Amino acid sequence: MSQYSNDVDAIASLREAQGSAWAAINPEHAARMRAQNRFHTGLDIAKHTAKVMREDMAAYDKDSSKYTQSLGCWHGFIGQQKAISIKKHFGTLKRNYLYLSGWMVAALRSEFGPLPDQSMHEKTTVPMLIEELYTFLKQADAWELNHYFRDLEAAKEAGDDVAAKKAQEKIDNFETHVIPIIADIDAGFGNEEATYLLAKKMIEAGACAIQIENQVSDVKQCGHQDGKVTVPHAQFLAKINAVRYAFLELGVDDGIIVARTDSLGAGLTQQIAVSNEPGDLGDQYNSFIAGEEIKDASEINPNDVVIKQSGKLVRLQRLASGLFEFRKGTGEDRVVMDCIASLKNGADLLWIETEKPHVKQIGGMVDRIRKEVPDAKLVYNNSPSFNWTLNFRQQVYDAWAEEGKDLSAYDRDNLMDIKYDDTELGKVADEWTRDFQKEGSAKAGIFHHLITLPTYHTAALSTDQLAKGYFGDLGMLAYVEGVQRKEIREGIATVKHQDMAGSNIGDDHKEFFSRESALKAGGKDNTMNQFG
């Protein structure tokens, strides 16, 4: 028997035990409502989605073609429509997640208004958005199942056993829209206690995977901007521990921690690491700080900071801000060190923030990491901050140059020009872009591909196109031709926006509660009926 059938029987027994007092309760309706609300708390969601992610990670370890993907979403409705769309087009949501971007929270959800990605927004906004996303995903479950239950009731009333069986199978085999969210906690919004407290709120809201970066929390910068400052490993690992304790306290024993390193583009450190013995993590961190060797202690000035590097006294280069610089060209070595340390101290997945989408570059770092941790896996940011067209055209250009191919028709510094769109180079670059995720997962250990803020850009683009036509010569045709007609043709559920917002669910509930006296909205005069 299905869970729905079991619930019908169980509720029928409850009703019988209550006698006439529960005479108005229809067990099928109550079981239907229970099926439409499978997850009762955020912790229910976190436990379910953590299990999903762990299974996906194990599948990827066996077969790198089974990578996972997500799009960043800044509103519950956007996340909901993404999930509905994937299910509509591909029949399943397997290996598809949502990403919650701190950048988009700062830019779109702060009460201060639009902010840069520098952890200045209210940290409670992050768990609030997680809760909002899951509210909308749960509503998608209720919405889709409501249609199946209506089909089931209609088939039973018509005596159509075939249609009833088909509807019942859809109910019994229903796949939830509640999918994992990888949630950005930035640099932890303070010390390790602050990180722990915020992580708890995020997990209670439903997050099964928390991504944390190794920047200084009070001067945190967007990963694709300059001025990034990293922290010594001990501080970062303490925050990883804080997140793990939060998961364990709340009973999400298989919660996932994504350790992000910004060291590739971070040239500064705020602190000298504490080192207890030569070669430990603190000593390794300090070995990368730029400085000049001192031959004699008399050369030390009162304001100098001097440490021992490889047995030599070194005066560190300190900026007017008090920050210290790392030696140029050490970024990749620091990334590898960060990643190995994180995985050996509690992290589950890695995030290497890079300056370009280049499989060979990423794979080279991952190969080094895997010498120490063979099953190391990445979450990779397919960032809109990259100029993907220019990057891949230049990569093709460079590859052809190595092959000795004639490149006289191309100007490497001007490859973004529209005149290259239909050239052989332009077409090959598009093919490389198309295959980047597949290649990255096969050759560079990328388990999860995400785009941090795609829906920020799609909202801007679609609004621009509608405004251009509606306020121009097209008038209402701009909406009809550019939006509504496309919704109808593509079978996008929002064309019946009243239904998408829950009108039919509400009508059915009214009928459950008030029976024949229910005042419903979905009658013959509802204009939603114009859409079939």
NUDOPA-321183 format. One record per residue (C-alpha): residue in one letter; x, y, z. Coordinates in nm, 3 decimals, m for minus. Example, Ala and Ser with C-alpha at 12.3 -4.5 7.8 and 13.67 -1.06 7.14 Angstrom:
BEGIN
<atom "A"; <1.230; m0.450; 0.780>> <atom "S"; <1.367; m0.106; 0.714>> 
END
This chain:
BEGIN
<atom "M"; <0.000; 0.000; 0.000>> <atom "S"; <0.108; 0.359; m0.060>> <atom "Q"; <0.174; 0.609; 0.218>> <atom "Y"; <m0.142; 0.793; 0.113>> <atom "S"; <m0.353; 0.478; 0.144>> <atom "N"; <m0.197; 0.403; 0.483>> <atom "D"; <m0.280; 0.753; 0.600>> <atom "V"; <m0.640; 0.722; 0.479>> <atom "D"; <m0.683; 0.403; 0.682>> <atom "A"; <m0.512; 0.549; 0.990>> <atom "I"; <m0.720; 0.866; 0.987>> <atom "A"; <m1.038; 0.665; 0.927>> <atom "S"; <m0.961; 0.468; 1.245>> <atom "L"; <m0.905; 0.793; 1.434>> <atom "R"; <m1.236; 0.931; 1.310>> <atom "E"; <m1.420; 0.614; 1.408>> <atom "A"; <m1.271; 0.629; 1.756>> <atom "Q"; <m1.395; 0.988; 1.799>> <atom "G"; <m1.751; 0.898; 1.704>> <atom "S"; <m1.995; 1.161; 1.582>> <atom "A"; <m1.772; 1.451; 1.690>> <atom "W"; <m1.550; 1.386; 1.386>> <atom "A"; <m1.832; 1.303; 1.147>> <atom "A"; <m1.742; 1.598; 0.922>> <atom "I"; <m1.382; 1.476; 0.875>> <atom "N"; <m1.318; 1.299; 0.545>> <atom "P"; <m1.016; 1.067; 0.587>> <atom "E"; <m0.925; 1.100; 0.219>> <atom "H"; <m0.917; 1.478; 0.246>> <atom "A"; <m0.708; 1.472; 0.563>> <atom "A"; <m0.465; 1.221; 0.410>> <atom "R"; <m0.448; 1.436; 0.100>> <atom "M"; <m0.352; 1.742; 0.309>> <atom "R"; <m0.090; 1.534; 0.488>> <atom "A"; <0.059; 1.422; 0.156>> <atom "Q"; <0.071; 1.782; 0.039>> <atom "N"; <0.273; 1.884; 0.348>> <atom "R"; <0.536; 1.614; 0.387>> <atom "F"; <0.795; 1.829; 0.566>> <atom "H"; <0.686; 1.991; 0.891>> <atom "T"; <1.007; 2.164; 1.003>> <atom "G"; <1.329; 2.295; 0.860>> <atom "L"; <1.515; 2.017; 1.039>> <atom "D"; <1.299; 1.760; 0.857>> <atom "I"; <1.414; 1.923; 0.535>> <atom "A"; <1.781; 1.944; 0.637>> <atom "K"; <1.792; 1.575; 0.730>> <atom "H"; <1.621; 1.471; 0.407>> <atom "T"; <1.834; 1.687; 0.178>> <atom "A"; <2.162; 1.600; 0.354>> <atom "K"; <2.090; 1.235; 0.278>> <atom "V"; <2.021; 1.327; m0.086>> <atom "M"; <2.350; 1.516; m0.114>> <atom "R"; <2.551; 1.239; 0.049>> <atom "E"; <2.408; 0.987; m0.195>> <atom "D"; <2.493; 1.219; m0.485>> <atom "M"; <2.849; 1.262; m0.358>> <atom "A"; <2.894; 0.886; m0.341>> <atom "A"; <2.752; 0.846; m0.693>> <atom "Y"; <2.996; 1.108; m0.826>> <atom "D"; <3.290; 0.929; m0.664>> <atom "K"; <3.198; 0.624; m0.871>> <atom "D"; <3.112; 0.809; m1.192>> <atom "S"; <3.222; 1.169; m1.258>> <atom "S"; <2.948; 1.215; m1.518>> <atom "K"; <2.699; 1.219; m1.230>> <atom "Y"; <2.781; 1.574; m1.125>> <atom "T"; <2.524; 1.808; m0.972>> <atom "Q"; <2.410; 2.160; m1.061>> <atom "S"; <2.229; 2.461; m0.920>> <atom "L"; <2.130; 2.818; m0.992>> <atom "G"; <2.147; 3.095; m0.735>> <atom "C"; <1.804; 3.220; m0.627>> <atom "W"; <1.723; 3.539; m0.436>> <atom "H"; <1.350; 3.483; m0.378>> <atom "G"; <1.133; 3.186; m0.291>> <atom "F"; <0.927; 3.222; m0.608>> <atom "I"; <1.239; 3.216; m0.826>> <atom "G"; <1.359; 2.897; m0.656>> <atom "Q"; <1.017; 2.741; m0.687>> <atom "Q"; <0.985; 2.816; m1.057>> <atom "K"; <1.333; 2.680; m1.121>> <atom "A"; <1.239; 2.350; m0.956>> <atom "I"; <0.905; 2.330; m1.139>> <atom "S"; <1.077; 2.405; m1.470>> <atom "I"; <1.343; 2.136; m1.427>> <atom "K"; <1.080; 1.879; m1.335>> <atom "K"; <0.866; 1.979; m1.633>> <atom "H"; <1.151; 1.957; m1.885>> <atom "F"; <1.345; 1.659; m1.749>> <atom "G"; <1.091; 1.464; m1.543>> <atom "T"; <1.307; 1.462; m1.230>> <atom "L"; <1.494; 1.690; m0.992>> <atom "K"; <1.770; 1.439; m0.921>> <atom "R"; <2.115; 1.599; m0.887>> <atom "N"; <1.966; 1.948; m0.899>> <atom "Y"; <1.998; 2.188; m0.606>> <atom "L"; <1.948; 2.554; m0.520>> <atom "Y"; <2.228; 2.792; m0.430>> <atom "L"; <2.175; 3.077; m0.185>> <atom "S"; <2.419; 3.352; m0.271>> <atom "G"; <2.540; 3.598; m0.010>> <atom "W"; <2.603; 3.838; m0.297>> <atom "M"; <2.235; 3.837; m0.393>> <atom "V"; <2.122; 3.862; m0.031>> <atom "A"; <2.336; 4.175; 0.003>> <atom "A"; <2.228; 4.323; m0.329>> <atom "L"; <1.856; 4.239; m0.314>> <atom "R"; <1.734; 4.143; 0.033>> <atom "S"; <1.891; 4.382; 0.282>> <atom "E"; <1.682; 4.638; 0.466>> <atom "F"; <1.964; 4.884; 0.405>> <atom "G"; <1.895; 4.860; 0.034>> <atom "P"; <2.137; 4.734; m0.232>> <atom "L"; <2.476; 4.661; m0.079>> <atom "P"; <2.809; 4.527; m0.208>> <atom "D"; <2.908; 4.173; m0.119>> <atom "Q"; <3.098; 4.266; 0.197>> <atom "S"; <2.890; 4.101; 0.474>> <atom "M"; <2.722; 4.428; 0.568>> <atom "H"; <2.368; 4.293; 0.532>> <atom "E"; <2.172; 4.157; 0.824>> <atom "K"; <2.297; 3.805; 0.885>> <atom "T"; <1.949; 3.688; 0.986>> <atom "T"; <1.839; 3.758; 0.628>> <atom "V"; <2.018; 3.440; 0.519>> <atom "P"; <1.816; 3.191; 0.730>> <atom "M"; <1.501; 3.391; 0.649>> <atom "L"; <1.566; 3.339; 0.278>> <atom "I"; <1.632; 2.966; 0.331>> <atom "E"; <1.296; 2.939; 0.507>> <atom "E"; <1.130; 3.138; 0.229>> <atom "L"; <1.277; 2.918; m0.042>> <atom "Y"; <1.154; 2.604; 0.127>> <atom "T"; <0.810; 2.756; 0.188>> <atom "F"; <0.779; 2.805; m0.187>> <atom "L"; <0.919; 2.460; m0.270>> <atom "K"; <0.673; 2.298; m0.029>> <atom "Q"; <0.396; 2.499; m0.193>> <atom "A"; <0.506; 2.358; m0.529>> <atom "D"; <0.452; 2.010; m0.384>> <atom "A"; <0.107; 2.105; m0.262>> <atom "W"; <0.021; 2.269; m0.595>> <atom "E"; <0.125; 1.974; m0.814>> <atom "L"; <m0.027; 1.711; m0.586>> <atom "N"; <m0.349; 1.913; m0.568>> <atom "H"; <m0.390; 1.869; m0.944>> <atom "Y"; <m0.328; 1.494; m0.914>> <atom "F"; <m0.582; 1.461; m0.632>> <atom "R"; <m0.838; 1.659; m0.831>> <atom "D"; <m0.776; 1.425; m1.124>> <atom "L"; <m0.822; 1.126; m0.892>> <atom "E"; <m1.153; 1.255; m0.755>> <atom "A"; <m1.279; 1.344; m1.102>> <atom "A"; <m1.189; 0.997; m1.233>> <atom "K"; <m1.364; 0.827; m0.942>> <atom "E"; <m1.677; 1.038; m0.990>> <atom "A"; <m1.676; 0.949; m1.360>> <atom "G"; <m1.618; 0.581; m1.288>> <atom "D"; <m1.302; 0.589; m1.500>> <atom "D"; <m1.082; 0.324; m1.337>> <atom "V"; <m0.796; 0.371; m1.585>> <atom "A"; <m0.771; 0.746; m1.520>> <atom "A"; <m0.806; 0.688; m1.147>> <atom "K"; <m0.520; 0.437; m1.149>> <atom "K"; <m0.304; 0.677; m1.348>> <atom "A"; <m0.369; 0.961; m1.102>> <atom "Q"; <m0.305; 0.731; m0.807>> <atom "E"; <0.030; 0.626; m0.954>> <atom "K"; <0.134; 0.991; m0.988>> <atom "I"; <0.046; 1.047; m0.623>> <atom "D"; <0.222; 0.732; m0.502>> <atom "N"; <0.539; 0.803; m0.704>> <atom "F"; <0.547; 1.177; m0.645>> <atom "E"; <0.894; 1.337; m0.637>> <atom "T"; <0.922; 1.633; m0.404>> <atom "H"; <1.040; 1.977; m0.513>> <atom "V"; <1.223; 2.007; m0.179>> <atom "I"; <1.583; 1.983; m0.298>> <atom "P"; <1.914; 2.063; m0.125>> <atom "I"; <2.022; 2.422; m0.074>> <atom "I"; <2.390; 2.511; m0.052>> <atom "A"; <2.379; 2.822; 0.165>> <atom "D"; <2.644; 3.094; 0.181>> <atom "I"; <2.745; 3.196; 0.533>> <atom "D"; <3.016; 3.429; 0.392>> <atom "A"; <3.312; 3.438; 0.633>> <atom "G"; <3.095; 3.355; 0.932>> <atom "F"; <2.981; 3.706; 1.033>> <atom "G"; <3.213; 3.733; 1.331>> <atom "N"; <3.408; 3.496; 1.552>> <atom "E"; <3.350; 3.121; 1.576>> <atom "E"; <3.064; 3.165; 1.827>> <atom "A"; <2.887; 3.401; 1.588>> <atom "T"; <2.938; 3.148; 1.309>> <atom "Y"; <2.792; 2.869; 1.524>> <atom "L"; <2.483; 3.074; 1.615>> <atom "L"; <2.412; 3.171; 1.255>> <atom "A"; <2.478; 2.817; 1.130>> <atom "K"; <2.216; 2.688; 1.374>> <atom "K"; <1.959; 2.931; 1.238>> <atom "M"; <2.041; 2.830; 0.882>> <atom "I"; <2.013; 2.459; 0.961>> <atom "E"; <1.687; 2.508; 1.150>> <atom "A"; <1.554; 2.683; 0.840>> <atom "G"; <1.644; 2.378; 0.628>> <atom "A"; <2.004; 2.417; 0.507>> <atom "C"; <2.185; 2.086; 0.473>> <atom "A"; <2.501; 2.237; 0.323>> <atom "I"; <2.681; 2.548; 0.446>> <atom "Q"; <2.957; 2.718; 0.250>> <atom "I"; <3.213; 2.922; 0.446>> <atom "E"; <3.515; 3.113; 0.318>> <atom "N"; <3.858; 3.185; 0.463>> <atom "Q"; <3.844; 3.562; 0.448>> <atom "V"; <3.848; 3.796; 0.748>> <atom "S"; <3.481; 3.843; 0.834>> <atom "D"; <3.490; 4.215; 0.908>> <atom "V"; <3.669; 4.307; 0.584>> <atom "K"; <3.514; 4.037; 0.363>> <atom "Q"; <3.507; 4.111; m0.010>> <atom "C"; <3.329; 3.956; m0.306>> <atom "G"; <3.539; 3.668; m0.440>> <atom "H"; <3.583; 3.848; m0.773>> <atom "Q"; <3.698; 4.181; m0.633>> <atom "D"; <4.034; 4.299; m0.510>> <atom "G"; <4.141; 4.361; m0.152>> <atom "K"; <4.068; 4.014; m0.013>> <atom "V"; <4.228; 3.929; 0.320>> <atom "T"; <4.261; 3.570; 0.443>> <atom "V"; <4.284; 3.436; 0.797>> <atom "P"; <4.533; 3.185; 0.939>> <atom "H"; <4.415; 2.825; 0.923>> <atom "A"; <4.348; 2.791; 1.294>> <atom "Q"; <4.075; 3.057; 1.278>> <atom "F"; <3.914; 2.907; 0.971>> <atom "L"; <3.920; 2.553; 1.108>> <atom "A"; <3.760; 2.677; 1.430>> <atom "K"; <3.467; 2.803; 1.222>> <atom "I"; <3.444; 2.471; 1.038>> <atom "N"; <3.424; 2.305; 1.380>> <atom "A"; <3.156; 2.553; 1.485>> <atom "V"; <2.940; 2.463; 1.184>> <atom "R"; <2.991; 2.089; 1.249>> <atom "Y"; <2.887; 2.129; 1.613>> <atom "A"; <2.575; 2.315; 1.497>> <atom "F"; <2.482; 2.027; 1.265>> <atom "L"; <2.544; 1.768; 1.538>> <atom "E"; <2.354; 1.962; 1.804>> <atom "L"; <2.048; 1.972; 1.580>> <atom "G"; <2.069; 1.606; 1.481>> <atom "V"; <2.173; 1.660; 1.119>> <atom "D"; <2.462; 1.418; 1.154>> <atom "D"; <2.546; 1.408; 0.783>> <atom "G"; <2.530; 1.784; 0.719>> <atom "I"; <2.774; 1.909; 0.456>> <atom "I"; <3.040; 2.177; 0.501>> <atom "V"; <3.181; 2.346; 0.191>> <atom "A"; <3.518; 2.507; 0.266>> <atom "R"; <3.592; 2.791; 0.028>> <atom "T"; <3.941; 2.930; m0.026>> <atom "D"; <3.992; 3.277; m0.171>> <atom "S"; <4.369; 3.248; m0.152>> <atom "L"; <4.420; 3.240; m0.528>> <atom "G"; <4.317; 3.605; m0.553>> <atom "A"; <4.389; 3.716; m0.196>> <atom "G"; <4.724; 3.886; m0.155>> <atom "L"; <4.683; 4.002; 0.204>> <atom "T"; <4.666; 3.870; 0.557>> <atom "Q"; <4.557; 4.055; 0.868>> <atom "Q"; <4.749; 3.837; 1.109>> <atom "I"; <5.063; 3.635; 1.150>> <atom "A"; <4.965; 3.278; 1.230>> <atom "V"; <5.058; 3.122; 1.563>> <atom "S"; <5.319; 2.854; 1.509>> <atom "N"; <5.417; 2.601; 1.773>> <atom "E"; <5.676; 2.409; 1.580>> <atom "P"; <5.853; 2.426; 1.243>> <atom "G"; <5.642; 2.298; 0.955>> <atom "D"; <5.302; 2.321; 1.125>> <atom "L"; <5.012; 2.501; 0.957>> <atom "G"; <5.097; 2.831; 1.119>> <atom "D"; <5.457; 2.809; 1.004>> <atom "Q"; <5.349; 2.714; 0.653>> <atom "Y"; <5.106; 3.008; 0.638>> <atom "N"; <5.370; 3.252; 0.756>> <atom "S"; <5.623; 3.119; 0.506>> <atom "F"; <5.426; 3.283; 0.225>> <atom "I"; <5.429; 3.635; 0.374>> <atom "A"; <5.653; 3.874; 0.182>> <atom "G"; <5.957; 4.020; 0.352>> <atom "E"; <6.329; 4.083; 0.335>> <atom "E"; <6.602; 3.889; 0.506>> <atom "I"; <6.782; 4.055; 0.796>> <atom "K"; <7.146; 3.968; 0.842>> <atom "D"; <7.195; 4.140; 1.175>> <atom "A"; <6.958; 4.209; 1.465>> <atom "S"; <7.081; 4.568; 1.466>> <atom "E"; <6.891; 4.619; 1.142>> <atom "I"; <6.558; 4.572; 1.323>> <atom "N"; <6.367; 4.896; 1.375>> <atom "P"; <6.113; 4.956; 1.657>> <atom "N"; <5.811; 4.926; 1.425>> <atom "D"; <5.934; 4.619; 1.236>> <atom "V"; <5.763; 4.282; 1.254>> <atom "V"; <6.022; 4.007; 1.227>> <atom "I"; <5.968; 3.632; 1.203>> <atom "K"; <6.176; 3.331; 1.117>> <atom "Q"; <6.121; 3.188; 0.768>> <atom "S"; <6.315; 2.876; 0.665>> <atom "G"; <6.574; 2.942; 0.935>> <atom "K"; <6.623; 3.306; 0.838>> <atom "L"; <6.517; 3.627; 1.012>> <atom "V"; <6.277; 3.816; 0.784>> <atom "R"; <6.132; 4.165; 0.820>> <atom "L"; <5.773; 4.139; 0.695>> <atom "Q"; <5.628; 4.391; 0.453>> <atom "R"; <5.348; 4.570; 0.636>> <atom "L"; <5.115; 4.814; 0.463>> <atom "A"; <4.987; 5.140; 0.608>> <atom "S"; <4.663; 4.955; 0.689>> <atom "G"; <4.857; 4.717; 0.913>> <atom "L"; <4.800; 4.427; 0.674>> <atom "F"; <5.077; 4.201; 0.550>> <atom "E"; <5.133; 4.101; 0.188>> <atom "F"; <5.187; 3.751; 0.058>> <atom "R"; <5.465; 3.692; m0.192>> <atom "K"; <5.353; 3.722; m0.552>> <atom "G"; <5.285; 3.398; m0.735>> <atom "T"; <5.209; 3.194; m0.421>> <atom "G"; <4.831; 3.179; m0.466>> <atom "E"; <4.805; 2.825; m0.602>> <atom "D"; <5.037; 2.686; m0.334>> <atom "R"; <4.827; 2.853; m0.065>> <atom "V"; <4.507; 2.719; m0.222>> <atom "V"; <4.638; 2.363; m0.214>> <atom "M"; <4.747; 2.403; 0.147>> <atom "D"; <4.407; 2.552; 0.243>> <atom "C"; <4.214; 2.272; 0.076>> <atom "I"; <4.415; 1.987; 0.226>> <atom "A"; <4.393; 2.143; 0.573>> <atom "S"; <4.016; 2.194; 0.542>> <atom "L"; <3.944; 1.838; 0.425>> <atom "K"; <4.166; 1.690; 0.695>> <atom "N"; <3.986; 1.897; 0.957>> <atom "G"; <3.618; 1.839; 0.894>> <atom "A"; <3.517; 1.992; 0.561>> <atom "D"; <3.333; 1.773; 0.310>> <atom "L"; <3.363; 1.971; m0.013>> <atom "L"; <3.593; 2.241; m0.146>> <atom "W"; <3.530; 2.568; m0.326>> <atom "I"; <3.826; 2.725; m0.505>> <atom "E"; <3.745; 3.078; m0.616>> <atom "T"; <3.929; 3.138; m0.944>> <atom "E"; <3.971; 3.435; m1.176>> <atom "K"; <3.865; 3.243; m1.488>> <atom "P"; <3.685; 2.920; m1.586>> <atom "H"; <3.982; 2.711; m1.697>> <atom "V"; <3.964; 2.332; m1.661>> <atom "K"; <4.340; 2.280; m1.679>> <atom "Q"; <4.410; 2.538; m1.408>> <atom "I"; <4.144; 2.398; m1.174>> <atom "G"; <4.242; 2.039; m1.246>> <atom "G"; <4.607; 2.112; m1.174>> <atom "M"; <4.523; 2.229; m0.823>> <atom "V"; <4.283; 1.941; m0.761>> <atom "D"; <4.545; 1.687; m0.873>> <atom "R"; <4.782; 1.824; m0.609>> <atom "I"; <4.511; 1.814; m0.342>> <atom "R"; <4.417; 1.456; m0.431>> <atom "K"; <4.770; 1.339; m0.362>> <atom "E"; <4.682; 1.398; 0.004>> <atom "V"; <4.303; 1.350; m0.007>> <atom "P"; <4.211; 1.117; m0.296>> <atom "D"; <3.835; 1.179; m0.289>> <atom "A"; <3.857; 1.561; m0.282>> <atom "K"; <3.565; 1.719; m0.466>> <atom "L"; <3.479; 2.074; m0.564>> <atom "V"; <3.181; 2.301; m0.563>> <atom "Y"; <3.267; 2.540; m0.846>> <atom "N"; <3.135; 2.887; m0.913>> <atom "N"; <3.042; 2.922; m1.281>> <atom "S"; <3.038; 3.293; m1.213>> <atom "P"; <2.868; 3.569; m1.413>> <atom "S"; <3.168; 3.776; m1.305>> <atom "F"; <3.364; 3.594; m1.577>> <atom "N"; <3.333; 3.715; m1.932>> <atom "W"; <3.270; 3.362; m2.057>> <atom "T"; <3.269; 3.454; m2.424>> <atom "L"; <3.604; 3.632; m2.407>> <atom "N"; <3.764; 3.374; m2.177>> <atom "F"; <3.684; 3.077; m2.397>> <atom "R"; <3.768; 3.256; m2.720>> <atom "Q"; <4.107; 3.338; m2.573>> <atom "Q"; <4.151; 2.980; m2.454>> <atom "V"; <4.080; 2.851; m2.805>> <atom "Y"; <4.312; 3.114; m2.951>> <atom "D"; <4.593; 3.008; m2.716>> <atom "A"; <4.536; 2.638; m2.789>> <atom "W"; <4.549; 2.703; m3.162>> <atom "A"; <4.864; 2.913; m3.118>> <atom "E"; <5.034; 2.617; m2.948>> <atom "E"; <4.931; 2.399; m3.243>> <atom "G"; <5.084; 2.648; m3.485>> <atom "K"; <4.752; 2.730; m3.649>> <atom "D"; <4.721; 3.048; m3.859>> <atom "L"; <4.560; 3.313; m3.637>> <atom "S"; <4.607; 3.615; m3.863>> <atom "A"; <4.229; 3.660; m3.888>> <atom "Y"; <4.194; 3.709; m3.513>> <atom "D"; <4.293; 3.981; m3.266>> <atom "R"; <4.332; 3.814; m2.925>> <atom "D"; <4.272; 4.139; m2.736>> <atom "N"; <3.951; 4.210; m2.927>> <atom "L"; <3.788; 3.868; m2.947>> <atom "M"; <3.466; 3.993; m2.786>> <atom "D"; <3.387; 4.178; m3.111>> <atom "I"; <3.060; 4.066; m3.269>> <atom "K"; <3.241; 4.000; m3.596>> <atom "Y"; <3.387; 3.685; m3.441>> <atom "D"; <3.048; 3.536; m3.348>> <atom "D"; <3.012; 3.330; m3.667>> <atom "T"; <3.379; 3.244; m3.711>> <atom "E"; <3.530; 2.901; m3.658>> <atom "L"; <3.701; 3.025; m3.342>> <atom "G"; <3.376; 3.169; m3.207>> <atom "K"; <3.189; 2.845; m3.269>> <atom "V"; <3.459; 2.626; m3.113>> <atom "A"; <3.469; 2.857; m2.808>> <atom "D"; <3.093; 2.814; m2.770>> <atom "E"; <3.138; 2.437; m2.783>> <atom "W"; <3.404; 2.458; m2.510>> <atom "T"; <3.169; 2.672; m2.301>> <atom "R"; <2.887; 2.422; m2.349>> <atom "D"; <3.113; 2.136; m2.242>> <atom "F"; <3.282; 2.316; m1.952>> <atom "Q"; <3.075; 2.151; m1.679>> <atom "K"; <3.113; 1.802; m1.823>> <atom "E"; <3.487; 1.851; m1.877>> <atom "G"; <3.535; 2.013; m1.537>> <atom "S"; <3.368; 1.726; m1.360>> <atom "A"; <3.565; 1.463; m1.551>> <atom "K"; <3.906; 1.631; m1.536>> <atom "A"; <3.901; 1.875; m1.244>> <atom "G"; <3.703; 1.703; m0.968>> <atom "I"; <3.401; 1.932; m0.984>> <atom "F"; <3.110; 1.759; m0.811>> <atom "H"; <2.877; 2.058; m0.811>> <atom "H"; <2.845; 2.334; m1.068>> <atom "L"; <2.656; 2.645; m0.964>> <atom "I"; <2.594; 2.987; m1.108>> <atom "T"; <2.591; 3.229; m0.818>> <atom "L"; <2.363; 3.504; m0.946>> <atom "P"; <2.201; 3.408; m1.275>> <atom "T"; <1.848; 3.505; m1.171>> <atom "Y"; <1.971; 3.855; m1.082>> <atom "H"; <2.067; 3.892; m1.446>> <atom "T"; <1.762; 3.718; m1.593>> <atom "A"; <1.528; 3.940; m1.391>> <atom "A"; <1.707; 4.249; m1.520>> <atom "L"; <1.714; 4.127; m1.881>> <atom "S"; <1.349; 4.017; m1.900>> <atom "T"; <1.231; 4.337; m1.732>> <atom "D"; <1.434; 4.545; m1.974>> <atom "Q"; <1.282; 4.366; m2.275>> <atom "L"; <0.927; 4.408; m2.147>> <atom "A"; <0.977; 4.774; m2.057>> <atom "K"; <1.135; 4.847; m2.395>> <atom "G"; <0.829; 4.721; m2.582>> <atom "Y"; <0.546; 4.810; m2.342>> <atom "F"; <0.650; 5.174; m2.298>> <atom "G"; <0.743; 5.196; m2.665>> <atom "D"; <0.543; 5.132; m2.980>> <atom "L"; <0.429; 4.778; m2.898>> <atom "G"; <0.218; 4.867; m2.597>> <atom "M"; <0.022; 4.568; m2.468>> <atom "L"; <0.152; 4.348; m2.749>> <atom "A"; <0.491; 4.354; m2.580>> <atom "Y"; <0.343; 4.165; m2.284>> <atom "V"; <0.112; 3.943; m2.487>> <atom "E"; <0.369; 3.839; m2.746>> <atom "G"; <0.678; 3.845; m2.527>> <atom "V"; <0.535; 3.695; m2.208>> <atom "Q"; <0.182; 3.554; m2.202>> <atom "R"; <0.181; 3.384; m2.541>> <atom "K"; <0.518; 3.226; m2.463>> <atom "E"; <0.389; 3.104; m2.127>> <atom "I"; <0.094; 2.938; m2.303>> <atom "R"; <0.306; 2.785; m2.578>> <atom "E"; <0.575; 2.661; m2.337>> <atom "G"; <0.328; 2.525; m2.083>> <atom "I"; <0.458; 2.747; m1.803>> <atom "A"; <0.231; 2.712; m1.503>> <atom "T"; <0.238; 3.079; m1.407>> <atom "V"; <0.008; 3.166; m1.696>> <atom "K"; <m0.261; 3.055; m1.449>> <atom "H"; <m0.116; 3.276; m1.182>> <atom "Q"; <m0.417; 3.240; m0.948>> <atom "D"; <m0.370; 2.863; m0.945>> <atom "M"; <0.008; 2.898; m0.898>> <atom "A"; <m0.053; 3.121; m0.597>> <atom "G"; <m0.277; 2.857; m0.438>> <atom "S"; <m0.630; 2.957; m0.535>> <atom "N"; <m0.739; 2.603; m0.622>> <atom "I"; <m0.579; 2.463; m0.306>> <atom "G"; <m0.770; 2.721; m0.105>> <atom "D"; <m1.096; 2.633; m0.280>> <atom "D"; <m1.050; 2.266; m0.204>> <atom "H"; <m0.977; 2.340; 0.161>> <atom "K"; <m1.289; 2.553; 0.184>> <atom "E"; <m1.487; 2.260; 0.050>> <atom "F"; <m1.324; 2.025; 0.303>> <atom "F"; <m1.404; 2.259; 0.590>> <atom "S"; <m1.742; 2.407; 0.489>> <atom "R"; <m1.869; 2.145; 0.245>> <atom "E"; <m2.166; 2.261; 0.038>> <atom "S"; <m2.165; 2.609; 0.193>> <atom "A"; <m1.809; 2.684; 0.074>> <atom "L"; <m1.769; 3.010; m0.117>> <atom "K"; <m1.513; 2.923; m0.383>> <atom "A"; <m1.322; 3.143; m0.628>> <atom "G"; <m1.280; 2.896; m0.912>> <atom "G"; <m1.628; 2.907; m1.067>> <atom "K"; <m1.732; 2.969; m1.426>> <atom "D"; <m1.668; 3.343; m1.401>> <atom "N"; <m1.303; 3.300; m1.304>> <atom "T"; <m1.100; 3.439; m1.596>> <atom "M"; <m0.835; 3.176; m1.531>> <atom "N"; <m1.064; 2.939; m1.721>> <atom "Q"; <m0.966; 3.121; m2.043>> <atom "F"; <m0.636; 2.934; m2.034>> <atom "G"; <m0.793; 2.588; m2.049>> 
END
